[in-house]
Amino acid sequence: MIDYFNISKQDKNIKKKILKDISKVISNNNFILGKPVNDFEKKFSNFCNVKYAVSCANGTDALFLALKSLNLPKNSEVILPAMTWISTILSVINNNLKPVLVDIEKGTPLISIKNIKKKINSHTKVILPVHLYGSVVDVRGIKKIIKNKNIFIIDDAAQAHGARNLDNKKVGSLSDISCFSFYPGKNLGCYGDGGIITTNNKTICNKIRKLRNLGSEKKHVHDEIGINSRLDTIQATILLNKINKLNFFNSKRYKIAKYYNNNINNIKITKIQYSKKSIYHQYVIMLKNRNLLIRKFKKNKIPFGIHYPKPLHKLECFKKLFKGKKFPNSEELANSCISLPIDPNLNKNKIYKIVKILNSF
Ligand SMILES: Cc1ncc(COP(=O)(O)O)c(C=O)c1O
C-alpha cells in the first residue's frame, strides 16, 4: 500500500519516548503552559535562528494574533495571495482589516512580487506572503519594494518548517513576524492542533505572549483584550520529540521531490517551479485533464491530494467580497493541481510505480 502521509509510521521509533513524556506531564498535573511549552518555544526559536517564539493553539490563531499585535486601524489593507489556505485570509477579516488579493506568479505557488507593488497604497499596512507547499517567497524582494514605507511583513510559514531562502536563512527569521501551524500533517506536526509565532521584535513578542493568554502574563492582571489560544503542554511534549527528526524527514522529502523532478516526463504534465531550498510540504503537478489521472490513480490505489480546488475569491463565503475579480494564475493552479504522495518513508519501488503511472497515461 502507498501512503499519502503516514504519521504513525513516521513516529514509530519515538512513540515510546513520547508516551513516557506525556505520562510525566500527567504525573506533574502540568497541563496548561507547563515547562515543556517554554522549552519547545526556546527550541523552535533556536531552530529558526530567531530571537523569540510564542506558541499558541493553532496556525490560524498564530496569524490572527500576529496581525492583532500590530494594533492597526480598522480597514487597514493587508496584501495576500489569492491562492492559499483559507486561514490566511480569515486572520485579516477577523481582525476587521481589509484583504487585498494578489495573483501568484505563473507556474509557481507563490505571490507575484511585481503585482504586490501595484497594490500598495497609503492604506497598506501589512504584506502577508505564504510559503505555499514549502516553497519560499523572496521576502528580501518584498522588503525592497516597501523600503522606507511603514509596512510590516508577516509571513504564513504554516507549510515551511525548516525551509531556507536563497541566502540560506531559515523561514521564521525572514520577516517581522512568522506564523507556523503544527496541524498533524505538516512537516512538523503534533497530535492535535498547535501553532507558533516567531519574531526578533521583543515588544511584539511580549504583546503576543499576553494576547494568546486572555491578555494576561500575570495571574489576574489582564492589560490586553486577548483570546484563549495556548499550546497544550502535552502537544509541546510531542513537538519537543518530533522536532529532532524534522531535518531528517525534510531531506527525505527533498530526495523524493528530486526523483519526481528528474523522472516525470509526460508532456501532459506541467511541473511547478519550487524555490531552491523548499521543504516540499506538498509536491504538486499541474495538468489540464486532472480527472483522467484521478481515475487512473484510484484504479491503482495511488493516494493524492488537491491543494486547493478553489482560490480564495472563488470560495463560497468570499464570492460577494471579490465579485468580478480575476486571478488567472491562481485559478489555473486550482483547476489543474494534483499533489503526489511525498511521505518521507516512501521507498524507491513505490515512487517508481507512481512515476510509471504518471508517464504512461
Ligand atoms: C498556508 C496555511 N496557513 C494557515 C494554516 C492554518 O493552520 P491550522 O490548521 O493549524 O490552524 C494552514 C494549515 O492548515 C496552512 O496550510
The ligand as an ORCA input file, in Angstrom:
! r2SCAN-3c Opt
* xyz 0 1
  C      -0.986     28.062      4.459
  C      -1.669     27.760      5.769
  N      -1.980     28.783      6.592
  C      -2.569     28.565      7.780
  C      -2.895     27.302      8.206
  C      -3.653     27.143      9.473
  O      -3.114     26.270     10.374
  P      -4.050     25.460     11.420
  O      -4.713     24.367     10.664
  O      -3.053     24.964     12.419
  O      -4.995     26.425     12.012
  C      -2.580     26.212      7.387
  C      -2.832     24.806      7.793
  O      -3.850     24.262      7.876
  C      -1.969     26.436      6.136
  O      -1.679     25.435      5.315
*
